[in-house]
Amino acid sequence: MNNFNFLWLFDPSVQPQEYLKMVKQLQFQWVVANPHILQNPAFIPSVKEKDLSLGLNFPVFCPQDFLTKHPECYGLSSKGLKTQQDWLHFACPENPDFLEYQKKDLRNWLERAEPKLVSLDFIRHFIFWEKVPLNMPPQDMNEGCYCPRCMDSLAKAFGENLRQLSPHQLKEHHGKELAQFRKRRITQVAKELSGIIKEWDSQVPVMMKIIPWLEEEHQGARSSIAGQDLESIKDFIDIFSIMSFLHIRQESPEKMKQLAQEVRDITGKKITLTLQSRSIYGEPELDDERFVEYWESLKEAGPLGFNVFDYNSLCDAPERLKLLQALINE
């Protein structure tokens, strides 16, 4: 997998040829895209015509189009709300009908796209990590799922006394049980989906996207709240993709290296990192100096490759695109 670098595209209105023109400008050899992009009948043929490698990014618990048509599949957050925040739409991870639908959809896209890599995205419990303030404890987070189905499963696994407890009580007094429950579920789903991919083609690498929190951050919430327990998941994943959008929360470029090292130490697997090209959620503008610092830290982290967020951001900032090209060509 030489030059495993790629540019994210999330806007289905963009013409494939325009997007691929920028991919070529950046000298990238890969395109990794979501189903809502791949369903454009011109997209997959255009990628093949350019002799680029195609990867499928599969949104495990966040298929927005499906959830808006099937609202009964949403989860329930710790704030008593539907598991939706801004653009993030999340399904209940304990819903067997939803999971069967996703398995069927994954098989469909494997046959349709014939990807050379599959990325498992949103394979975790509901948490809009981008908007979580630094040092916020799990007790204060809006996360989930706490729907009756999840509470039933939790009670069956760890005791009926947990069934009637509030999310705050569970996190405060039974955090260990809740963490075990969540980690087991995400690991099981990763195992099942990875198995489908490997059954289709054993040579296709499976990548998993993980939130950019160190294990010690937020009192271990990466595994205890999101359910991303790297130690138990590593046997089913070939590459871990760290969503290192560090500028969103005004974090130091040095954290790139810390995240990369920790994930390697825990899993022994290859990793990729994300390079944020511009500000996203109203945080202070990402100036050139800081952008270069993130780039330098990314290079020092020594990933298998990196992915850039995203095409539309670079279209709106041609000078940033030129800077990125210059850094790549150094």
C-alpha positions as CSV (number, residue, x, y, z in Angstrom):
1,M,0.0,0.0,0.0
2,N,2.4,2.6,-1.2
3,N,1.4,6.3,-0.9
4,F,-1.7,5.6,1.1
5,N,-2.8,9.3,1.1
6,F,-6.2,10.5,0.1
7,L,-8.5,13.5,0.1
8,W,-11.9,13.3,1.7
9,L,-15.0,14.3,-0.3
10,F,-18.4,14.5,1.4
11,D,-20.4,16.7,-1.0
12,P,-22.3,14.5,-3.5
13,S,-23.0,17.5,-5.8
14,V,-19.3,17.8,-6.7
15,Q,-18.5,16.4,-10.1
16,P,-16.2,13.4,-9.9
17,Q,-13.8,14.8,-12.5
18,E,-13.3,18.0,-10.6
19,Y,-12.6,16.2,-7.4
20,L,-10.2,13.8,-9.1
21,K,-8.4,16.7,-10.7
22,M,-7.4,17.9,-7.2
23,V,-6.5,14.3,-6.2
24,K,-4.0,14.2,-9.1
25,Q,-2.7,17.7,-8.2
26,L,-1.8,16.3,-4.8
27,Q,-0.2,13.3,-6.3
28,F,-2.5,10.9,-4.3
29,Q,-3.0,7.4,-5.5
30,W,-6.0,6.5,-3.4
31,V,-9.7,7.5,-3.2
32,V,-11.6,6.5,-0.2
33,A,-15.3,7.4,-0.3
34,N,-18.7,6.9,1.4
35,P,-21.6,5.1,-0.2
36,H,-23.5,8.4,-0.8
37,I,-20.6,9.5,-3.0
38,L,-20.1,6.2,-4.7
39,Q,-23.7,6.0,-5.7
40,N,-23.1,8.6,-8.3
41,P,-23.0,6.4,-11.4
42,A,-20.0,8.3,-12.8
43,F,-17.8,8.1,-9.7
44,I,-16.4,4.6,-9.7
45,P,-15.8,4.5,-13.5
46,S,-14.0,7.8,-13.2
47,V,-11.7,6.6,-10.4
48,K,-10.8,3.5,-12.4
49,E,-10.2,5.6,-15.5
50,K,-7.6,7.6,-13.6
51,D,-6.0,4.3,-12.5
52,L,-6.5,5.2,-8.8
53,S,-7.1,2.7,-6.0
54,L,-10.6,2.8,-4.5
55,G,-11.5,2.3,-0.9
56,L,-14.9,2.1,0.7
57,N,-15.6,4.2,3.8
58,F,-18.6,2.5,5.5
59,P,-20.5,4.5,8.2
60,V,-21.4,1.7,10.6
61,F,-23.7,3.4,13.0
62,C,-24.2,6.6,11.1
63,P,-26.1,6.0,7.9
64,Q,-27.9,9.4,7.9
65,D,-30.2,8.7,4.9
66,F,-31.4,5.4,6.4
67,L,-32.0,6.8,9.9
68,T,-34.1,9.7,8.6
69,K,-36.3,7.2,6.9
70,H,-36.3,4.8,9.9
71,P,-36.4,7.0,13.0
72,E,-37.2,4.0,15.2
73,C,-33.5,2.9,14.8
74,Y,-32.1,6.0,16.5
75,G,-30.7,5.6,20.0
76,L,-31.4,7.6,23.1
77,S,-28.7,9.8,24.6
78,S,-27.7,10.4,28.2
79,K,-29.7,13.7,28.0
80,G,-32.8,11.9,27.1
81,L,-32.6,13.0,23.5
82,K,-32.5,11.2,20.1
83,T,-28.9,10.3,19.3
84,Q,-28.5,13.2,16.8
85,Q,-26.3,16.3,17.1
86,D,-25.7,18.6,14.2
87,W,-24.9,16.4,11.2
88,L,-24.2,13.4,13.4
89,H,-27.0,10.8,13.3
90,F,-26.5,7.6,15.3
91,A,-28.3,4.3,15.5
92,C,-28.8,2.2,18.6
93,P,-25.9,-0.3,18.5
94,E,-28.0,-3.1,20.1
95,N,-30.7,-3.0,17.4
96,P,-30.4,-6.4,15.5
97,D,-32.6,-5.4,12.6
98,F,-30.4,-2.3,12.0
99,L,-27.2,-4.3,12.1
100,E,-28.6,-6.9,9.7
101,Y,-29.5,-4.1,7.3
102,Q,-25.9,-2.7,7.6
103,K,-24.4,-6.1,6.9
104,K,-26.5,-6.5,3.8
105,D,-25.6,-3.0,2.7
106,L,-21.9,-3.7,3.3
107,R,-22.0,-6.8,1.2
108,N,-23.8,-4.9,-1.6
109,W,-21.1,-2.2,-1.7
110,L,-18.3,-4.8,-1.7
111,E,-19.8,-6.3,-4.8
112,R,-20.6,-2.9,-6.4
113,A,-17.4,-1.0,-5.7
114,E,-14.9,-3.8,-5.5
115,P,-12.8,-1.8,-3.1
116,K,-9.1,-2.4,-2.4
117,L,-9.6,-1.3,1.2
118,V,-12.6,-1.0,3.6
119,S,-12.7,1.7,6.3
120,L,-15.1,1.1,9.1
121,D,-16.3,4.6,10.2
122,F,-18.5,5.6,13.2
123,I,-17.9,2.2,14.7
124,R,-18.5,3.3,18.3
125,H,-21.2,4.6,20.6
126,F,-22.8,8.0,20.1
127,I,-20.6,10.9,21.1
128,F,-20.0,14.1,19.2
129,W,-16.3,14.1,20.2
130,E,-15.5,17.3,18.2
131,K,-17.7,19.4,20.5
132,V,-16.5,17.8,23.8
133,P,-14.5,20.4,25.8
134,L,-11.0,19.5,26.9
135,N,-11.0,17.7,30.3
136,M,-14.8,17.2,30.4
137,P,-15.6,14.2,32.5
138,P,-17.9,11.4,31.1
139,Q,-20.6,12.3,33.6
140,D,-21.2,15.6,31.7
141,M,-21.1,14.3,28.2
142,N,-24.1,13.9,25.9
143,E,-23.5,10.3,24.7
144,G,-25.4,7.0,24.4
145,C,-27.2,4.8,23.9
146,Y,-29.5,4.4,26.9
147,C,-32.7,3.2,25.1
148,P,-34.8,0.4,26.6
149,R,-33.1,-2.2,24.4
150,C,-29.7,-1.2,25.6
151,M,-30.8,-1.1,29.2
152,D,-32.3,-4.6,28.9
153,S,-29.0,-5.9,27.4
154,L,-27.0,-4.2,30.1
155,A,-29.2,-5.6,32.9
156,K,-29.1,-9.1,31.5
157,A,-25.3,-8.9,31.4
158,F,-24.6,-7.3,34.7
159,G,-27.6,-7.4,36.9
160,E,-31.3,-6.4,37.0
161,N,-30.5,-3.6,39.5
162,L,-29.0,-1.6,36.7
163,R,-32.1,-1.5,34.6
164,Q,-33.8,1.5,36.4
165,L,-30.7,3.6,37.0
166,S,-30.3,6.9,35.2
167,P,-27.4,7.5,32.8
168,H,-25.7,9.7,35.5
169,Q,-26.1,7.0,38.1
170,L,-24.7,4.4,35.8
171,K,-21.6,6.4,34.9
172,E,-21.1,7.5,38.6
173,H,-21.6,4.2,40.3
174,H,-21.4,1.4,37.7
175,G,-18.9,2.8,35.2
176,K,-16.9,-0.4,35.0
177,E,-20.0,-2.5,34.0
178,L,-21.1,0.1,31.5
179,A,-17.6,0.3,30.0
180,Q,-17.4,-3.5,29.7
181,F,-20.8,-3.6,28.0
182,R,-19.9,-1.0,25.5
183,K,-16.5,-2.4,24.6
184,R,-17.9,-5.9,24.1
185,R,-20.5,-4.6,21.7
186,I,-18.2,-2.5,19.5
187,T,-15.6,-5.3,19.5
188,Q,-18.3,-7.8,18.5
189,V,-19.5,-5.6,15.6
190,A,-16.0,-5.0,14.4
191,K,-15.4,-8.8,14.4
192,E,-18.6,-9.5,12.4
193,L,-18.1,-6.8,9.8
194,S,-14.4,-7.6,9.4
195,G,-15.4,-11.2,8.9
196,I,-17.8,-10.2,6.1
197,I,-15.0,-8.2,4.4
198,K,-12.4,-11.0,4.7
199,E,-14.9,-13.6,3.5
200,W,-15.4,-11.5,0.4
201,D,-11.6,-11.0,-0.1
202,S,-9.1,-12.0,2.5
203,Q,-6.5,-9.7,1.0
204,V,-8.5,-6.5,1.4
205,P,-7.3,-4.5,4.5
206,V,-9.8,-3.5,7.1
207,M,-9.3,0.0,8.5
208,M,-11.0,1.4,11.6
209,K,-11.4,5.1,12.3
210,I,-10.9,6.0,16.0
211,I,-11.5,9.2,18.0
212,P,-8.4,11.3,18.7
213,W,-8.3,10.8,22.5
214,L,-5.5,9.3,24.4
215,E,-6.5,6.5,26.7
216,E,-6.0,8.6,29.7
217,E,-8.1,11.5,28.4
218,H,-11.7,12.1,29.7
219,Q,-11.2,9.4,32.3
220,G,-10.7,6.7,29.6
221,A,-13.8,7.7,27.6
222,R,-12.4,6.5,24.3
223,S,-13.0,2.9,25.4
224,S,-15.4,3.3,28.3
225,I,-17.9,5.7,26.6
226,A,-17.2,5.3,22.8
227,G,-16.5,1.6,23.2
228,Q,-13.3,1.7,21.2
229,D,-11.2,-0.7,23.1
230,L,-8.1,-1.1,20.9
231,E,-6.7,-4.0,22.8
232,S,-9.7,-6.2,22.1
233,I,-10.4,-4.9,18.6
234,K,-6.9,-5.1,17.2
235,D,-7.2,-8.8,16.1
236,F,-9.9,-7.8,13.6
237,I,-8.4,-4.6,12.2
238,D,-5.4,-4.1,9.9
239,I,-5.0,-0.4,10.0
240,F,-6.2,2.2,12.6
241,S,-7.1,5.6,11.3
242,I,-6.8,8.3,13.9
243,M,-9.1,11.2,13.3
244,S,-6.5,13.8,14.3
245,F,-8.6,16.9,13.8
246,L,-6.6,18.5,16.6
247,H,-7.2,22.2,15.7
248,I,-10.9,21.8,16.4
249,R,-10.2,21.6,20.1
250,Q,-7.0,23.8,19.9
251,E,-4.7,21.0,20.7
252,S,-1.0,20.9,20.3
253,P,0.6,19.4,17.1
254,E,2.7,17.3,19.4
255,K,-0.4,15.2,20.2
256,M,-0.2,13.7,16.6
257,K,2.9,11.9,17.7
258,Q,1.5,10.9,21.1
259,L,-1.6,9.4,19.5
260,A,0.4,7.5,16.8
261,Q,2.7,6.1,19.4
262,E,0.0,5.0,21.8
263,V,-2.1,3.3,19.1
264,R,1.0,1.5,17.8
265,D,2.0,0.4,21.3
266,I,-1.4,-1.0,22.0
267,T,-2.2,-2.6,18.7
268,G,1.1,-3.3,16.9
269,K,-0.7,-2.2,13.7
270,K,-0.1,0.4,11.1
271,I,-1.8,3.8,11.5
272,T,-3.0,6.7,9.4
273,L,-3.5,10.3,10.5
274,T,-5.9,13.1,9.4
275,L,-4.6,16.6,8.4
276,Q,-7.2,19.3,9.0
277,S,-6.9,21.9,6.2
278,R,-9.1,24.7,7.7
279,S,-11.2,25.6,10.7
280,I,-14.5,23.7,10.8
281,Y,-16.7,24.6,13.8
282,G,-15.9,28.2,14.3
283,E,-12.7,27.7,16.2
284,P,-9.9,30.3,15.5
285,E,-8.7,30.2,11.9
286,L,-6.0,27.7,11.1
287,D,-3.2,29.9,9.9
288,D,-0.3,28.8,7.7
289,E,2.2,28.6,10.6
290,R,0.0,26.3,12.7
291,F,-0.9,24.2,9.6
292,V,2.8,23.6,8.9
293,E,3.3,22.6,12.5
294,Y,0.6,20.0,12.2
295,W,2.1,18.8,9.0
296,E,5.6,18.5,10.5
297,S,4.2,16.6,13.5
298,L,2.3,14.3,11.2
299,K,5.4,13.5,9.2
300,E,7.4,12.8,12.4
301,A,4.7,10.4,13.6
302,G,5.6,8.2,10.7
303,P,2.1,7.0,9.6
304,L,1.4,4.6,6.8
305,G,-0.3,7.6,5.1
306,F,-2.5,10.6,5.8
307,N,-5.9,11.8,4.7
308,V,-6.8,15.5,4.1
309,F,-10.1,17.1,5.3
310,D,-11.4,18.0,2.8
311,Y,-12.0,18.8,-0.9
312,N,-14.5,21.6,-0.4
313,S,-12.3,23.3,2.2
314,L,-9.3,23.4,-0.2
315,C,-11.6,24.6,-3.0
316,D,-12.4,27.6,-0.8
317,A,-8.8,28.2,0.1
318,P,-6.6,28.0,-3.0
319,E,-3.5,29.3,-1.2
320,R,-3.8,26.5,1.4
321,L,-4.0,24.0,-1.5
322,K,-0.8,25.5,-2.9
323,L,0.9,25.3,0.5
324,L,-0.1,21.7,0.9
325,Q,1.2,20.8,-2.5
326,A,4.6,22.5,-1.7
327,L,4.8,20.6,1.6
328,I,4.1,17.3,-0.1
329,N,6.8,18.0,-2.7
330,E,9.5,18.9,-0.2
